[in-house]
Amino acid sequence: MLVLYGAIPTFQPAHFGRVYAAYEGIFIVLAVQWGWQVDKITPDRFDLIGAAICLSGVSIIMYWPRG
C-alpha cells in the first residue's frame, strides 16, 4: 500500500519533482506544527534548523529559474 502512496503522484500531469517538493514542504511544516501544538513537544533549534534546510531545498526546486 505504501508503494501506491509514492507511485500515484508520478501520474500527475505537472512536473513530478515540483509537485512532490511542494507536498513535502507542507508535510514538514505540518509535522513540526503538530508536534508543537498537539503533542506539546516544543521544537528545539535543531528541529527548526533542519526544517529550514528542507524548506530552502523546496524553494530551490520550486522557484529556481530554468532555461
N, C-alpha and C positions, 0 to 999 in steps of 0.2 A: 504494500500500500504506500509506503514511503517513497518508493520509486516513482509512482504516479505524481506525487507531490512535486518532485523535481522535474519530471518529464513533461507534464502538461503545459507549463509556461513556454516550452520550446515551440509550441504550435501557435503562439500568438503572432499576429501579422506584423507587429512592431519589431524593432531591434531587440533581440532577447537579452543581450547584455545590459542594456539600459533599463529595460523593464525589471530585470532581476535586481539590478543595483538599487533602483528606487524602492522596490519591495524590501530589500534587506535594510536599507536606511530607515524605513518606517519601523521595521521589526526591532532594530537596535534601540531606537528612541522609545518605543513602547515597552520593551523589556526592562530598560532602566527605570522608566516611569512606574511600571507595575511593581517592580521590586521595592521602589521607594514608597509608593503610596499604599499598595495593598499588603505587601509582606512586611512593611515597616523596616526595611533594611536601607539605611542611608548609603548611597554610593560613595565610595572613597575616591580619592584623587585618581587612582589608577583605573577605576571603572570609568571615570569621566574622560581621562586621557585616552583610554582605549576606544571609547565611543567616538571621541573627536577624531581620532586617526581613521576609524572606519568611515565616518561621515565625510571626511575630506576625500577619501577614496571614492565614495559615492559621487561627490561633487565633480571629481575629475572625470569619472566615467560618463556622467550625465551631461556636463557642460563644456568639456574641453573642445575647442574648435577643431573641426575635422576638415581636411582638404579634399 
